[in-house]
Amino acid sequence: AQTVTQSQPEMSVQEAETVTLSCTYDTSESDYYLFWYKQPPSRQMILVIRQEAYKQQNATENRFSVNFQKAAKSFSLKISDSQLGDAAMYFCAYRSAFGGGGADGLTFGKGTHLIIQP
Amino acid sequence: DADVTQTPRNRITKTGKRIMLECSQTKGHDRMYWYRQDPGLGLQLIYYSFDVKDINKGEISDGYSVSRQAQAKFSLSLESAIPNQTALYFCATSAGIRNSAQFFGPGTRLTVL
């Protein structure tokens, strides 16, 4: 079974600064997907960014980018120019590319609480 | 209008009661999921469905059952609620394994007294 570990329960950053959230995972599979989801106080789960394991290029979505290190099984999220609206819980998640046979669904880490200091 | 909706948004019930949480989606996705979130934890998969005729258990299915009434509707039932089922419940949808993002509903906060 796959596991996802987020070692930072809480992070704090000054507004307009850059912050990096860490995520590591354990899997024996070669093909999979990785995600970062944001959960603000409204509790809605919002997709931030996704990465396909077969792609070497790191995904980017506006101010959000990832550093995907497949050999190290590391998938960190970098938020540039932090804004007050970025304050939320951030969850790293893994999904097998094979699915089926009881192997579908996302495996989540326990989350990192991001605080933005004005 | 929201693509994935859940009803009710909040519910308080008593131990031993039967309760149903409902999920509807307008995204046209085949796959639907139910997750549970406990404080300080990520989401855990309860059940998932690939289509109306295909339902599968997730990692924490004990004490829960589901019904896929149509492509767009997926319900979660607690036949006899217990206090440790107090949690936040999310429904999610996905278009399929190669288009692999899951999109979540707003969640239902369930309290079992």
Interface residues (C-beta under 8 A of the other chain):
Chain A: V4 Y33 F35 Y37 S42 R43 Q44 M45 I46 L47 R50 F91 A93 R95 A97 F98 G99 G100 G102 D104 G105 L106 F108 G109 K110 G111
Chain B: R31 Y33 Y35 G40 L41 G42 L43 Q44 L45 Y48 F50 N56 K57 G58 E59 L88 F90 A92 I97 R98 S100 A101 Q102 F103 F104 P106 G107 R109
